Amino acid sequence: MQAVTSGIASKQHAAPLHSSRQPRPAAATAGRRQVRAQATARVANQDLLEVAQQAAQAGAKIVMDAVDKPRNIQFKGATDLVTDTDTASEAAILAVLQSAFPGHAVLGEEGGVSGDTNSEYLWCVDPLDGTTNFAHGYPSFSVSVAVLRHTTPVASCVIEFCGGPGVWQTRTYAAARNGGATCNGKPIQVSHTQDLGKSLLVTGFGYEHDECWATNIELFKHFTDVTQGVRRLGSAAVDMCHVASGMAEAFWEYRLKPWDMAAGVLVVEEAGGSVTTLDGRAFSVFDRSVLVSNGYLHEAILAKTEPATARLLDQGIDLSQWFVPQGYRVHSGAQLE
């Protein structure tokens, strides 16, 4: 597995104060519950969800303030963009997470690894998923925040930006392990479509036009012919939430990163959907392929993606796990919740 070294220097945190600490004035705590935990302490999923939502809202405020203003765009690759808004959103998100859980680890798209990788908890942060769409003022894009306990997502929030210039709105998707999934506070569930010919699918393509990209072009062609359509929106977190809410029946993609997938995967699972790799194995956010669906169509889609992925592996294409923070404890026993 590829390990990730720290992209942000870990901060030193003061020891927790004793119970003799004087309470803060009511105004200082009104409207926001402060949840703090040491690196090894088990935290209730609903408490984690509360902080995930606060963090995502902090990032979304930065994005909303910037969405119709001129952008300062830089390039991580030939077509892979990053803006000042990405970095400012991540800073706002991390401020919330570090305040609530100074002993937890964080894996951010822009800043890399920070915090204590000895923790059972790893926060996966995509401060602006769909930066290219954002840079062009084209929906969809999102802020995505999730927390893993070892390898298992246990709480997540995705804030989707929809509408368009001058009329932007947001949808807030949230999920806690064994607690269901919601959109703007209302329960959501996957569709009940069982006929592939009556389905709408979504996929995505990475920036590298390599063997996985070429394979997915062929999959795109195939599923365009046998379904009612395949969409390519440009934000994996949003794509998965659309599956969770029943707008589409499935989403697949190769070579996404943990911060692309962690939040959306949990929303799909808690909405009643299924999640595997593209060759049908049990899924981890550190895997390099993902298929989420309404469950009814999962096997029908795997019937095409599984042999396609097997051919990639036979060619020696590396689809092993990646972006596991160095020192972070990943073991199968932690899958159980």
C-alpha positions as CSV (number, residue, x, y, z in Angstrom):
1,M,0.0,0.0,0.0
2,Q,1.2,3.5,-0.8
3,A,1.8,5.5,2.3
4,V,1.4,9.2,2.6
5,T,3.8,11.3,4.5
6,S,2.6,14.5,6.3
7,G,1.8,17.5,4.1
8,I,1.2,19.7,7.1
9,A,3.3,19.8,10.3
10,S,1.4,18.2,13.1
11,K,0.4,20.7,15.8
12,Q,1.1,20.2,19.5
13,H,-2.0,20.4,21.6
14,A,-2.3,21.3,25.2
15,A,-3.4,18.5,27.6
16,P,-7.1,18.5,28.4
17,L,-8.1,20.8,31.3
18,H,-9.4,19.2,34.5
19,S,-13.0,19.4,35.5
20,S,-12.3,22.4,37.8
21,R,-12.2,24.6,34.7
22,Q,-14.6,27.5,34.9
23,P,-17.5,27.2,32.4
24,R,-17.5,29.5,29.5
25,P,-20.2,32.2,29.2
26,A,-23.4,31.0,27.6
27,A,-22.8,33.2,24.6
28,A,-19.5,31.5,23.8
29,T,-21.2,28.1,23.5
30,A,-24.7,28.9,22.3
31,G,-25.6,27.1,19.1
32,R,-22.6,24.9,18.9
33,R,-21.9,21.8,20.9
34,Q,-18.2,21.3,21.5
35,V,-17.1,17.6,21.3
36,R,-13.6,16.8,22.3
37,A,-11.9,13.4,22.5
38,Q,-8.4,11.9,22.9
39,A,-6.9,9.9,20.1
40,T,-7.9,6.5,21.5
41,A,-11.4,7.4,22.8
42,R,-14.4,6.0,21.1
43,V,-16.8,8.7,19.9
44,A,-20.5,8.3,19.2
45,N,-21.3,8.4,15.5
46,Q,-23.9,11.2,16.0
47,D,-21.3,13.3,17.7
48,L,-18.9,12.8,14.8
49,L,-21.7,13.7,12.4
50,E,-22.4,16.9,14.2
51,V,-18.8,18.0,13.8
52,A,-18.6,16.8,10.2
53,Q,-21.6,19.0,9.4
54,Q,-20.1,22.0,11.2
55,A,-16.8,21.5,9.3
56,A,-18.5,21.1,5.9
57,Q,-20.6,24.2,6.6
58,A,-17.5,26.2,7.4
59,G,-15.9,25.2,4.1
60,A,-19.1,25.8,2.2
61,K,-19.3,29.3,3.5
62,I,-15.9,30.1,2.0
63,V,-17.0,28.6,-1.3
64,M,-20.3,30.4,-1.4
65,D,-18.5,33.7,-0.6
66,A,-16.2,33.2,-3.6
67,V,-18.3,31.4,-6.1
68,D,-19.2,34.5,-8.3
69,K,-16.0,36.4,-7.8
70,P,-12.8,36.3,-9.9
71,R,-10.7,33.2,-9.3
72,N,-7.0,32.8,-8.7
73,I,-6.4,29.6,-10.5
74,Q,-3.2,27.5,-10.4
75,F,-2.4,24.1,-12.0
76,K,-1.4,20.9,-10.2
77,G,-1.2,19.2,-13.6
78,A,-2.0,20.0,-17.2
79,T,-5.7,20.1,-16.5
80,D,-5.9,19.6,-12.7
81,L,-6.8,23.0,-11.1
82,V,-6.5,24.4,-7.6
83,T,-7.8,27.8,-6.5
84,D,-7.4,30.0,-3.5
85,T,-10.9,28.9,-2.5
86,D,-9.7,25.2,-2.2
87,T,-7.0,26.1,0.3
88,A,-9.2,28.6,2.2
89,S,-12.0,26.1,2.5
90,E,-9.7,23.4,3.8
91,A,-8.2,25.7,6.4
92,A,-11.7,26.5,7.6
93,I,-12.6,22.9,7.8
94,L,-9.5,21.9,9.6
95,A,-10.0,24.6,12.2
96,V,-13.3,23.0,13.1
97,L,-11.9,19.5,13.2
98,Q,-8.8,20.4,15.2
99,S,-10.8,22.3,17.7
100,A,-13.3,19.4,18.2
101,F,-10.9,16.5,18.0
102,P,-7.2,17.6,18.4
103,G,-6.2,13.9,18.8
104,H,-7.6,12.7,15.5
105,A,-5.8,12.3,12.2
106,V,-6.7,14.3,9.0
107,L,-6.1,13.5,5.3
108,G,-6.9,16.6,3.2
109,E,-6.7,16.9,-0.5
110,E,-4.6,20.1,-0.4
111,G,-2.8,19.8,2.9
112,G,-2.0,16.1,3.1
113,V,-1.7,14.4,6.5
114,S,-1.9,16.2,9.9
115,G,-2.8,15.3,13.4
116,D,-2.1,12.0,15.3
117,T,-2.0,9.0,12.9
118,N,-2.1,6.8,16.0
119,S,-5.7,7.7,16.4
120,E,-8.5,5.3,15.5
121,Y,-10.1,8.1,13.6
122,L,-9.1,9.6,10.2
123,W,-10.9,12.6,8.7
124,C,-11.0,12.7,4.9
125,V,-11.5,16.2,3.6
126,D,-12.1,17.4,0.1
127,P,-12.6,21.2,0.5
128,L,-13.8,21.7,-3.1
129,D,-14.7,18.6,-5.1
130,G,-15.2,19.6,-8.7
131,T,-12.7,22.5,-8.8
132,T,-12.9,22.8,-12.6
133,N,-16.7,23.2,-12.4
134,F,-16.3,25.8,-9.7
135,A,-13.7,27.7,-11.8
136,H,-16.1,27.9,-14.7
137,G,-19.2,28.6,-12.6
138,Y,-20.7,25.3,-13.7
139,P,-22.6,23.1,-11.3
140,S,-21.9,20.6,-9.8
141,F,-19.2,20.9,-7.1
142,S,-19.2,20.3,-3.4
143,V,-17.5,20.3,0.0
144,S,-17.0,16.8,1.3
145,V,-16.1,15.8,4.9
146,A,-16.0,12.3,6.3
147,V,-14.5,10.5,9.3
148,L,-13.2,6.9,9.3
149,R,-12.8,4.6,12.3
150,H,-9.9,2.7,11.0
151,T,-11.1,1.9,7.5
152,T,-14.9,2.3,8.0
153,P,-16.6,5.6,7.3
154,V,-18.8,6.3,10.3
155,A,-20.0,9.9,9.7
156,S,-20.1,12.2,6.7
157,C,-21.4,15.4,5.2
158,V,-21.5,16.6,1.5
159,I,-22.7,20.1,0.7
160,E,-23.6,20.2,-3.0
161,F,-23.7,23.5,-4.9
162,C,-26.4,23.7,-7.5
163,G,-28.1,26.4,-9.5
164,G,-25.7,28.7,-11.3
165,P,-24.1,32.2,-11.3
166,G,-26.2,34.6,-9.2
167,V,-28.7,31.9,-8.1
168,W,-26.5,29.4,-6.2
169,Q,-28.2,27.1,-3.7
170,T,-26.9,24.1,-1.7
171,R,-28.1,20.7,-0.7
172,T,-26.7,19.1,2.4
173,Y,-26.3,15.4,2.5
174,A,-25.5,13.7,5.8
175,A,-25.1,10.2,7.1
176,A,-24.0,8.4,10.3
177,R,-23.2,4.7,10.4
178,N,-26.4,2.8,11.3
179,G,-28.2,6.1,11.5
180,G,-29.6,6.6,8.0
181,A,-28.9,9.3,5.4
182,T,-30.6,12.6,4.8
183,C,-30.7,15.5,2.3
184,N,-31.5,18.9,4.0
185,G,-32.6,17.0,7.0
186,K,-35.1,14.7,5.2
187,P,-34.5,10.9,4.9
188,I,-33.4,9.7,1.5
189,Q,-33.2,6.3,-0.1
190,V,-31.9,4.7,-3.3
191,S,-34.2,4.0,-6.2
192,H,-36.0,0.7,-6.7
193,T,-35.2,0.4,-10.5
194,Q,-34.4,-3.2,-11.3
195,D,-34.1,-3.0,-15.1
196,L,-30.7,-1.8,-16.4
197,G,-32.5,-0.5,-19.5
198,K,-34.5,1.9,-17.4
199,S,-31.6,3.2,-15.4
200,L,-29.5,6.4,-15.4
201,L,-25.9,6.0,-14.5
202,V,-23.0,8.3,-13.7
203,T,-19.3,8.0,-14.1
204,G,-16.1,10.1,-14.0
205,F,-12.7,10.3,-15.7
206,G,-9.4,11.1,-14.1
207,Y,-6.9,13.6,-15.4
208,E,-4.4,11.0,-16.6
209,H,-5.4,9.4,-20.0
210,D,-3.9,6.0,-19.1
211,E,-5.1,2.4,-19.3
212,C,-7.8,2.9,-16.6
213,W,-9.1,6.0,-18.5
214,A,-9.2,4.0,-21.8
215,T,-11.0,1.1,-20.1
216,N,-13.6,3.5,-18.7
217,I,-14.2,5.0,-22.1
218,E,-15.2,1.5,-23.3
219,L,-17.4,1.0,-20.2
220,F,-19.0,4.4,-20.9
221,K,-19.8,3.4,-24.5
222,H,-21.3,0.1,-23.4
223,F,-23.5,1.5,-20.7
224,T,-24.6,4.4,-22.9
225,D,-26.0,1.8,-25.3
226,V,-27.8,-0.4,-22.7
227,T,-29.2,2.3,-20.3
228,Q,-31.2,5.5,-20.5
229,G,-27.9,7.4,-20.3
230,V,-24.6,7.9,-18.6
231,R,-23.8,11.3,-17.1
232,R,-20.4,12.8,-16.3
233,L,-20.8,15.7,-13.8
234,G,-17.3,16.1,-12.4
235,S,-17.8,15.7,-8.6
236,A,-17.6,12.1,-7.3
237,A,-19.1,13.1,-3.9
238,V,-22.1,14.7,-5.7
239,D,-22.5,11.7,-8.0
240,M,-22.7,9.3,-5.1
241,C,-25.2,11.5,-3.3
242,H,-27.4,11.5,-6.4
243,V,-27.4,7.7,-6.3
244,A,-28.3,7.8,-2.6
245,S,-31.2,10.1,-3.3
246,G,-32.6,8.0,-6.2
247,M,-31.7,10.5,-9.0
248,A,-29.4,7.9,-10.6
249,E,-29.0,4.2,-10.2
250,A,-25.2,3.8,-10.0
251,F,-21.8,5.5,-10.2
252,W,-18.4,4.1,-11.0
253,E,-14.9,5.4,-11.4
254,Y,-11.2,4.3,-11.3
255,R,-8.4,5.9,-9.3
256,L,-10.3,8.2,-7.0
257,K,-8.7,9.3,-3.8
258,P,-10.0,8.6,-0.2
259,W,-11.2,12.2,0.1
260,D,-13.2,11.8,-3.1
261,M,-15.1,8.8,-1.9
262,A,-15.3,8.5,1.9
263,A,-18.3,10.9,2.4
264,G,-20.4,9.8,-0.5
265,V,-19.9,6.1,0.0
266,L,-21.4,6.3,3.5
267,V,-24.4,8.3,2.3
268,V,-25.1,5.6,-0.3
269,E,-24.8,2.8,2.2
270,E,-27.0,4.5,4.7
271,A,-29.6,5.2,1.9
272,G,-29.8,1.5,1.3
273,G,-27.3,1.1,-1.6
274,S,-24.4,-1.2,-2.3
275,V,-20.7,-0.5,-2.6
276,T,-17.8,-2.6,-3.9
277,T,-14.7,-2.2,-6.0
278,L,-15.1,-2.5,-9.8
279,D,-14.0,-6.1,-9.6
280,G,-16.6,-6.9,-6.9
281,R,-14.3,-7.0,-3.8
282,A,-15.2,-5.5,-0.4
283,F,-14.5,-1.8,-0.7
284,S,-12.1,0.4,1.3
285,V,-11.7,4.1,0.7
286,F,-8.1,3.4,0.0
287,D,-9.0,1.3,-3.0
288,R,-8.5,2.6,-6.6
289,S,-11.9,1.7,-7.9
290,V,-15.4,2.1,-6.7
291,L,-18.9,1.0,-7.8
292,V,-21.9,2.3,-5.9
293,S,-25.5,1.4,-6.9
294,N,-29.0,1.1,-5.7
295,G,-28.2,-2.6,-5.0
296,Y,-30.7,-4.0,-7.5
297,L,-28.4,-3.3,-10.5
298,H,-25.1,-4.0,-8.8
299,E,-24.5,-7.5,-10.3
300,A,-25.6,-6.5,-13.8
301,I,-23.0,-3.7,-13.8
302,L,-20.3,-5.8,-12.3
303,A,-20.9,-8.3,-15.1
304,K,-19.2,-5.8,-17.4
305,T,-16.8,-3.9,-15.0
306,E,-15.4,-7.1,-13.3
307,P,-13.8,-8.6,-16.5
308,A,-12.7,-5.1,-17.6
309,T,-10.9,-4.6,-14.3
310,A,-9.4,-8.1,-14.4
311,R,-7.9,-7.3,-17.8
312,L,-6.2,-4.2,-16.3
313,L,-4.8,-6.3,-13.5
314,D,-3.5,-8.9,-16.0
315,Q,-1.7,-6.1,-17.8
316,G,0.1,-5.3,-14.5
317,I,-1.9,-2.1,-13.8
318,D,-1.5,-1.2,-10.1
319,L,-4.9,-1.1,-8.5
320,S,-3.6,-1.7,-5.0
321,Q,-4.6,0.5,-2.1
322,W,-3.1,4.0,-1.9
323,F,-2.9,7.2,0.2
324,V,-2.9,5.3,3.5
325,P,-1.3,7.8,5.9
326,Q,2.0,6.5,7.3
327,G,1.4,5.0,10.7
328,Y,-2.4,4.9,10.5
329,R,-3.7,1.6,11.7
330,V,-5.7,-0.2,9.1
331,H,-7.0,-3.7,9.9
332,S,-10.0,-5.7,8.9
333,G,-11.3,-6.1,12.5
334,A,-12.1,-2.3,12.5
335,Q,-14.7,-2.9,9.7
336,L,-17.2,-4.1,12.3
337,E,-19.4,-1.4,13.7
